[in-house]
């Protein structure tokens, strides 16, 4: 399946997977972003950038408060602090790793994994970065089922067990839930 071309904001020139993507236009350069930062933070940023670029071609997007890495969508970002870098990678599933300071659920295929690195040694290995790069460079196949097919293939007990596990995880603080959206669905009309 061919991917739709990226949309380019006519004001700032940034590319997006979605046409007219909501964003703040900015015109920062990497040089401006790195100005005044500590040599430690700059070295960590360059090491992280090399790690990301080993995955494949990326756009480096300096913004006001962070530097993002983009293929079709931004899949990683870092901010420089005095003696460290902080940032995140977006993965298709939750990945347990002591390097992550927090994991936030955004949607079923988007989990934001936050990190903080103080040394080059902490940057060894690129598995999470490579995984983030892979999910953000393309599209996913989505299966659409009719209501009849859902009823035919859905195991109600498995669904209820999954819901029970999910609510238990929420209650115990093992799962972080994003803010709820106000969704309205049309009522099912009986024949």
Order of alpha helices (4+ residues) and beta strands (2+ residues): beta-beta-alpha-alpha-beta-beta-beta-beta-beta-beta-alpha-alpha-alpha
